[in-house]
Amino acid sequence: MVCRVIRGISLHGSAVIIGRGANFILRGGDAFRVRLTAPVDLRVRAIMAAEGSGLAPAEARRRIRQHNDERRKFMKKHFRADIDAPAAYDAVFNLRSLEPDLA
């Protein structure tokens, strides 16, 4: 179902599709596939800021690891793809030195 919806969206013209394996579903098409990455410490700070003061850094790191593992497994299972393969993207931006809005 996800594949059908994403392909349908792509047929209607300009759209931004975030996640859901869209870069693997639309490979070979007219899509511009972008990946945003960031160092773990920056991600920890962002999660803690979003969650409030009650979240410990160790818990934020655990959540990041779990999220990364789940995404990696999802892509492998459904698309037989490596989420970290550079060839799966047209551009990769590291948010360590680039503001998310600018990326």
Backbone as ProteinMPNN parsed JSONL, in Angstrom:
{"seq_chain_A": "MVCRVIRGISLHGSAVIIGRGANFILRGGDAFRVRLTAPVDLRVRAIMAAEGSGLAPAEARRRIRQHNDERRKFMKKHFRADIDAPAAYDAVFNLRSLEPDLA", "coords_chain_A": {"N_chain_A": [[0.825, -1.189, 0.0], [1.93, 1.244, 0.804], [3.836, 1.643, -1.201], [2.18, 1.954, -3.47], [0.8, 4.317, -2.809], [2.901, 6.204, -2.605], [3.999, 6.076, -5.215], [1.75, 6.957, -6.596], [1.508, 9.6, -5.645], [3.859, 10.639, -6.733], [3.264, 10.651, -9.434], [1.624, 12.81, -9.78], [3.088, 15.103, -9.878], [5.03, 17.748, -8.447], [6.201, 17.127, -5.216], [6.976, 16.619, -1.753], [8.229, 13.963, -0.128], [8.639, 12.438, 2.856], [10.66, 10.083, 4.202], [9.551, 6.677, 4.712], [10.719, 4.97, 2.911], [10.708, 6.084, 0.414], [12.802, 6.912, -1.254], [13.802, 4.497, -2.162], [11.59, 3.351, -3.356], [11.076, 5.104, -5.447], [13.361, 5.015, -6.965], [15.428, 5.501, -9.795], [13.629, 7.084, -11.066], [12.282, 10.398, -11.551], [12.775, 11.527, -9.129], [14.398, 13.473, -6.602], [16.579, 12.435, -4.358], [17.193, 12.793, -1.002], [19.208, 12.697, 1.921], [19.278, 13.374, 5.34], [21.592, 13.744, 7.911], [23.088, 13.502, 11.178], [25.361, 14.09, 13.894], [25.411, 11.901, 16.748], [25.428, 13.18, 19.299], [24.311, 15.693, 18.719], [21.775, 14.909, 17.904], [20.867, 13.761, 20.278], [20.689, 16.039, 21.936], [18.674, 17.408, 20.537], [16.456, 15.687, 20.783], [16.151, 15.666, 23.559], [15.52, 18.361, 23.982], [13.083, 18.515, 22.654], [11.521, 16.727, 24.112], [11.575, 17.657, 26.694], [12.751, 18.459, 30.038], [12.777, 16.091, 31.478], [13.915, 13.89, 30.262], [16.625, 11.746, 30.19], [20.042, 11.848, 29.007], [21.093, 9.268, 28.404], [18.778, 7.767, 27.93], [17.798, 9.111, 25.691], [19.83, 8.476, 23.843], [19.444, 5.708, 23.729], [16.927, 5.6, 22.529], [17.54, 6.686, 20.038], [19.302, 4.733, 18.993], [17.509, 2.553, 18.895], [15.557, 3.541, 17.111], [17.133, 3.89, 14.796], [17.896, 1.217, 14.326], [15.368, 0.045, 13.847], [14.554, 1.395, 11.517], [16.579, 0.608, 9.743], [16.154, -2.192, 9.634], [13.518, -2.233, 8.584], [13.9, -1.155, 5.993], [15.628, -3.056, 4.919], [14.034, -5.378, 5.053], [11.676, -4.748, 3.535], [12.55, -3.544, 1.169], [14.91, -4.677, 0.51], [17.265, -3.259, 0.861], [20.068, -1.189, 1.699], [20.072, 1.223, 4.006], [22.147, 2.955, 4.52], [23.661, 3.117, 2.237], [25.468, 5.087, 0.076], [24.82, 5.455, -2.644], [22.089, 5.359, -2.735], [21.071, 7.841, -2.543], [20.803, 11.192, -3.814], [21.89, 13.386, -2.68], [23.527, 14.075, 0.391], [23.205, 15.539, 3.48], [24.9, 16.799, 6.246], [23.843, 17.69, 9.34], [25.433, 18.728, 11.284], [26.888, 20.98, 10.636], [25.084, 22.511, 9.333], [22.077, 24.203, 9.296], [18.873, 22.751, 9.955], [16.592, 23.918, 8.639], [17.798, 25.248, 6.517], [18.964, 23.137, 5.148]], "CA_chain_A": [[0.0, 0.0, 0.0], [2.823, 2.406, 0.867], [4.415, 1.813, -2.536], [1.158, 2.492, -4.365], [0.522, 5.71, -2.444], [4.062, 7.04, -2.96], [4.049, 6.159, -6.68], [0.633, 7.811, -6.998], [1.885, 10.992, -5.366], [4.903, 11.046, -7.676], [2.672, 10.846, -10.76], [0.889, 14.067, -9.814], [3.979, 16.251, -9.987], [5.909, 18.158, -7.36], [5.826, 16.738, -3.857], [8.055, 16.243, -0.852], [7.846, 12.761, 0.608], [9.647, 12.25, 3.897], [10.748, 8.734, 4.749], [8.729, 5.58, 4.209], [11.426, 4.255, 1.851], [10.399, 6.716, -0.87], [13.986, 6.933, -2.115], [13.942, 3.182, -2.774], [10.403, 3.135, -4.18], [11.145, 5.963, -6.627], [14.698, 4.99, -7.589], [15.395, 5.437, -11.247], [12.652, 8.038, -11.592], [12.653, 11.813, -11.547], [12.879, 11.999, -7.747], [15.68, 13.917, -6.051], [16.59, 11.705, -3.09], [18.056, 13.485, -0.045], [19.297, 12.142, 3.276], [19.814, 14.258, 6.374], [22.259, 13.005, 8.969], [23.61, 14.371, 12.236], [26.074, 13.353, 14.941], [24.549, 11.42, 17.833], [25.292, 14.195, 20.359], [23.361, 16.707, 18.255], [20.456, 14.283, 17.931], [20.501, 13.629, 21.693], [20.252, 17.368, 22.396], [17.397, 17.746, 19.888], [15.405, 14.868, 21.397], [15.957, 16.152, 24.925], [14.832, 19.652, 23.897], [11.702, 18.265, 22.247], [10.83, 15.953, 25.153], [11.571, 18.377, 27.965], [13.871, 18.215, 30.952], [12.678, 14.797, 32.147], [14.568, 12.829, 29.503], [18.07, 11.635, 30.43], [20.826, 11.616, 27.792], [21.206, 7.83, 28.127], [17.503, 7.347, 27.34], [17.752, 9.681, 24.342], [20.726, 7.646, 23.024], [18.788, 4.422, 23.542], [15.862, 5.815, 21.549], [18.181, 6.878, 18.736], [19.751, 3.409, 18.538], [16.325, 1.761, 18.566], [14.974, 4.106, 15.896], [18.029, 3.554, 13.687], [17.781, -0.23, 14.084], [14.053, -0.223, 13.253], [14.572, 1.896, 10.136], [17.482, -0.252, 8.974], [15.458, -3.466, 9.433], [12.387, -1.986, 7.698], [14.406, -1.0, 4.622], [16.18, -4.349, 4.501], [12.936, -6.33, 4.884], [10.701, -4.389, 2.511], [13.162, -3.077, -0.079], [16.209, -5.345, 0.346], [18.148, -2.124, 0.634], [20.897, -0.69, 2.791], [19.741, 2.635, 4.203], [23.382, 3.729, 4.591], [24.36, 3.101, 0.948], [25.484, 6.444, -0.507], [24.199, 5.471, -3.967], [20.638, 5.438, -2.587], [20.721, 9.257, -2.378], [21.439, 12.143, -4.718], [22.629, 14.325, -1.817], [23.51, 13.795, 1.827], [23.568, 16.737, 4.231], [25.192, 16.588, 7.656], [23.316, 18.838, 10.079], [26.434, 19.202, 12.239], [27.317, 22.324, 10.263], [24.052, 23.069, 8.487], [20.792, 24.292, 9.981], [17.854, 21.916, 9.291], [15.761, 24.69, 7.702], [18.599, 25.531, 5.343], [19.098, 21.867, 4.41]], "C_chain_A": [[0.872, 1.257, 0.0], [3.413, 2.686, -0.512], [3.411, 2.435, -3.501], [0.887, 3.967, -4.077], [1.676, 6.616, -2.88], [4.187, 7.165, -4.474], [2.935, 7.053, -7.205], [0.935, 9.28, -6.78], [2.891, 11.474, -6.401], [4.352, 11.304, -9.076], [1.965, 12.191, -10.903], [1.79, 15.291, -9.821], [4.768, 16.497, -8.734], [5.351, 17.782, -5.995], [7.088, 16.479, -3.058], [7.539, 15.075, -0.028], [8.971, 12.468, 1.582], [9.566, 10.822, 4.412], [9.921, 7.719, 4.002], [9.393, 4.804, 3.082], [11.204, 4.857, 0.48], [11.614, 6.73, -1.8], [14.215, 5.587, -2.788], [12.764, 2.873, -3.705], [10.53, 3.887, -5.506], [12.509, 5.95, -7.308], [14.554, 4.814, -9.096], [14.412, 6.406, -11.876], [13.195, 9.454, -11.545], [12.853, 12.364, -10.142], [14.304, 12.452, -7.431], [15.711, 13.402, -4.624], [17.648, 12.294, -2.155], [18.044, 12.747, 1.28], [19.902, 13.2, 4.188], [20.405, 13.383, 7.464], [22.778, 14.005, 9.994], [24.358, 13.514, 13.245], [25.121, 12.993, 16.082], [24.361, 12.484, 18.906], [24.298, 15.293, 19.973], [21.939, 16.157, 18.285], [19.962, 14.114, 19.362], [19.97, 14.963, 22.207], [18.889, 17.74, 21.805], [16.24, 16.969, 20.504], [15.115, 15.36, 22.807], [15.212, 17.484, 24.925], [13.358, 19.456, 23.549], [10.885, 17.593, 23.344], [10.712, 16.71, 26.48], [12.679, 17.893, 28.877], [13.853, 16.837, 31.606], [13.408, 13.661, 31.455], [16.078, 12.86, 29.73], [18.8, 11.388, 29.113], [20.941, 10.131, 27.421], [19.925, 7.298, 27.479], [17.37, 7.878, 25.914], [18.642, 8.863, 23.397], [20.093, 6.285, 22.737], [17.7, 4.536, 22.474], [16.435, 5.979, 20.138], [18.64, 5.54, 18.166], [18.569, 2.553, 18.096], [15.7, 2.235, 17.26], [15.818, 3.737, 14.669], [17.915, 2.083, 13.317], [16.464, -0.567, 13.395], [14.003, 0.225, 11.796], [15.409, 0.994, 9.241], [16.8, -1.594, 8.643], [14.286, -3.321, 8.465], [12.85, -1.914, 6.249], [14.94, -2.318, 4.084], [15.046, -5.32, 4.179], [12.072, -6.006, 3.673], [11.308, -4.013, 1.165], [14.483, -3.781, -0.407], [17.294, -4.313, 0.069], [18.899, -1.749, 1.902], [20.672, 0.809, 2.91], [20.981, 3.534, 4.217], [24.15, 3.778, 3.274], [24.313, 4.487, 0.309], [24.781, 6.522, -1.865], [22.674, 5.545, -3.909], [20.143, 6.885, -2.527], [21.439, 10.099, -3.421], [22.268, 13.162, -3.941], [22.467, 13.894, -0.368], [24.002, 15.059, 2.529], [23.767, 16.385, 5.692], [24.776, 17.843, 8.417], [24.257, 19.338, 11.171], [26.803, 20.654, 11.931], [26.305, 23.03, 9.364], [22.725, 23.066, 9.24], [19.737, 23.471, 9.23], [16.991, 22.677, 8.294], [16.499, 25.013, 6.421], [18.771, 24.28, 4.481], [17.817, 21.591, 3.643]], "O_chain_A": [[0.588, 2.216, -0.717], [3.479, 3.838, -0.94], [3.754, 3.341, -4.261], [0.761, 4.771, -5.001], [1.447, 7.677, -3.461], [4.457, 8.257, -4.974], [3.141, 7.819, -8.146], [0.646, 10.112, -7.64], [2.786, 12.597, -6.892], [4.92, 12.099, -9.824], [1.734, 12.659, -12.018], [1.292, 16.415, -9.774], [5.138, 15.557, -8.03], [4.202, 18.073, -5.664], [8.138, 16.16, -3.616], [6.537, 15.189, 0.679], [10.118, 12.273, 1.18], [8.557, 10.401, 4.977], [9.629, 7.876, 2.817], [8.722, 4.059, 2.368], [11.482, 4.206, -0.527], [11.462, 6.575, -3.011], [14.772, 5.541, -3.885], [12.935, 2.207, -4.725], [10.143, 3.376, -6.557], [12.778, 6.805, -8.153], [13.69, 4.088, -9.589], [14.369, 6.535, -13.099], [14.406, 9.675, -11.505], [13.079, 13.564, -9.983], [15.278, 11.888, -7.928], [14.958, 13.874, -3.774], [18.838, 12.297, -2.469], [17.011, 12.236, 1.712], [20.902, 13.835, 3.854], [19.795, 12.402, 7.888], [22.893, 15.199, 9.716], [24.028, 12.343, 13.433], [24.148, 13.701, 16.34], [23.243, 12.677, 19.383], [23.532, 15.763, 20.814], [21.004, 16.868, 18.653], [18.776, 14.299, 19.636], [18.917, 15.01, 22.844], [18.049, 18.319, 22.493], [15.164, 17.526, 20.724], [13.954, 15.457, 23.204], [14.359, 17.711, 25.784], [12.49, 20.147, 24.082], [9.691, 17.86, 23.486], [9.832, 16.416, 27.288], [13.454, 17.009, 28.511], [14.839, 16.453, 32.236], [13.51, 12.569, 32.013], [16.729, 13.877, 29.49], [18.238, 10.785, 28.199], [20.891, 9.785, 26.241], [19.99, 6.465, 26.576], [16.884, 7.173, 25.03], [18.243, 8.587, 22.266], [20.197, 5.773, 21.622], [17.574, 3.663, 21.616], [15.875, 5.469, 19.168], [18.399, 5.245, 16.995], [18.619, 1.906, 17.05], [15.354, 1.423, 16.402], [15.285, 3.325, 13.639], [17.847, 1.738, 12.138], [16.438, -1.373, 12.464], [13.472, -0.484, 10.941], [15.007, 0.656, 8.127], [16.866, -2.065, 7.507], [14.078, -4.187, 7.616], [12.255, -2.544, 5.374], [14.723, -2.652, 2.92], [15.084, -6.005, 3.158], [11.767, -6.89, 2.873], [10.654, -4.148, 0.13], [15.096, -3.529, -1.444], [18.12, -4.473, -0.829], [18.426, -1.965, 3.018], [21.04, 1.572, 2.017], [20.882, 4.733, 3.956], [25.197, 4.422, 3.204], [23.231, 5.004, 0.03], [24.204, 7.558, -2.197], [22.032, 5.772, -4.934], [18.938, 7.128, -2.468], [22.541, 9.765, -3.857], [23.224, 13.731, -4.468], [21.41, 13.413, 0.042], [25.072, 15.581, 2.216], [22.911, 15.75, 6.308], [25.298, 18.929, 8.167], [23.919, 20.268, 11.904], [27.006, 21.458, 12.841], [26.628, 24.024, 8.714], [22.305, 22.032, 9.761], [19.706, 23.491, 7.999], [16.683, 22.159, 7.221], [15.894, 25.05, 5.35], [18.729, 24.346, 3.252], [17.716, 20.575, 2.956]]}, "name": "protein", "num_of_chains": 1, "seq": "MVCRVIRGISLHGSAVIIGRGANFILRGGDAFRVRLTAPVDLRVRAIMAAEGSGLAPAEARRRIRQHNDERRKFMKKHFRADIDAPAAYDAVFNLRSLEPDLA"}
